[in-house]
Amino acid sequence: MKNVKETVMNVVVERLEGLHEECIEIKVNSIKSANKVLAKLAKTAPTGGAYDKTKFTIRFRDGGEYTGRYDLVHISEEQPNLQKHVTAHLEFIAGVAHPSHMTEDEYRQHLDLYNEATKKEAQEFLQTYEIA
């Protein structure tokens, strides 16, 4: 039997820093649409290592939610990708994705900051939800 994952119902993006008129909350129906919102906002985001904090909440059809922060940099420096951002974060915590910029020892030290329940929660989230 194929494992069917829960799908996205909507995504809320809220820019917390940046141009006053762009510090708004926008609700869309997919991660792809959220990436388009982030790309538009990124046109006025800072460059040179600075970023504007952006909050997001992904709501799934079964009532599950994932809330996080996206550090928005100028579009010339990075194309926003919420799927990649969330997946990388969860895989990091779950212990299944060792970032290339870290040594194995550094990665293990960071993983030790999370308790086993948090690691298990990240693993279960990845297994339950379609982050697309």
N, C-alpha and C positions, 0 to 999 in steps of 0.2 A: 504494500500500500504506500502510495506517495505521500510524503509529508507536505500538506498544504499550509502555507504560512498566512498569517493575518495581513491584510493589506491596509494601505494608508487611506484614511477617510479625509483628513485635511491637515494642513500645515499652517501654523501661525508664525509669522516673522515680525519681530519688533526691534527696530533699530533703537539702541539706547544712547548712542553718541553720534555726533556728526551734525550736519545742517539741521537746524531746528525744524524746518518744514518737512524734512525726511525722517524725523524721529516719530514714526507712526507704526501702528500695528496693521499688518496686511494678512488676510486669510485667503489661502488658495487650496486647491483640491489635490495637489500632488507635489512630490519632491521636485519633479522636473519644473513645475511652475514656480516653486520656491526658489530654485536656482536662478530662474529668470528675474525674479524680484531682487535677489541678492546681487545679480550682475548689474541690474539697473542702479541699485544703491551704491555699488562699488565704484561707479563712475565718479563719485564725489568723496570716496574714502581716501584716507591719507596714504602716502608713499614712504619709502625709506625706512621700513621697519616699524612704523606706527600702524595702528589699526583702530577701528571703531567697534565697540562691543555691540553685538546683535544677539538678542535672545530668540530662540525658536522652540516651538512645541509641535511634535508630530503626534497626531491622534490616529489611532488605528480603529478599524471597524468593530473590534470586540471590546472597545473601551480602554485599551492600553494606551499609554502615553510615554513619550520620551521628550524631556525638556533639556536643553543645553544652551551653550553659548558659542556663537560663531564669531571669530575675530576677523572682521571685514577689512581687507586691504584693497588698495586701488586695483581696478580691473586690469591695468597694464602689468601688474605684478602677479596676479593669480586669478584664474577663472573659478568662481565659487562652485563648490560641489558638495552639497549637504550630505548626499549618500556616502561619498567617500569619507567625509569628516566623521559622521556618526559611526560608520562601520569600523573605521580605523580606531576610534576611541574604544568601542566595545571590544574589538579584537585585542587591543592592547591590554585592557583590564582582564579579559578572559584568559590571557596568557597564550594566545595563539598567533600573535603577530609581533615579532621582534623588529622594531624600527631599525633601519639601516644605519642611522646616525648614532646608535647606541651600541656599546659593547654588550656582550652577554651578561657581564657582571653588573653593568649599569641598569640593564633591563630588569634583572632579578631584584636589584635594590629597589627600583620603582614598584615592581609588583608586590614586594613585601609591605608596601604602604597600604595595600588593600587587604581587607579581611577575606576569609574564604567565602562568606555569604555574598559579598559584593562580586567576587569573581564568578561565583555560580550564577548570580543574577544576570551578569553580562552574557554568560554562555547561553542561558535560557532565553534571553531576549533575542539573541542572534538566531536561535533555533525556532523561535515562535513567530517573529515578525519579518515581513518582507520590507526591507528598507530600500525601496525603489520608487 
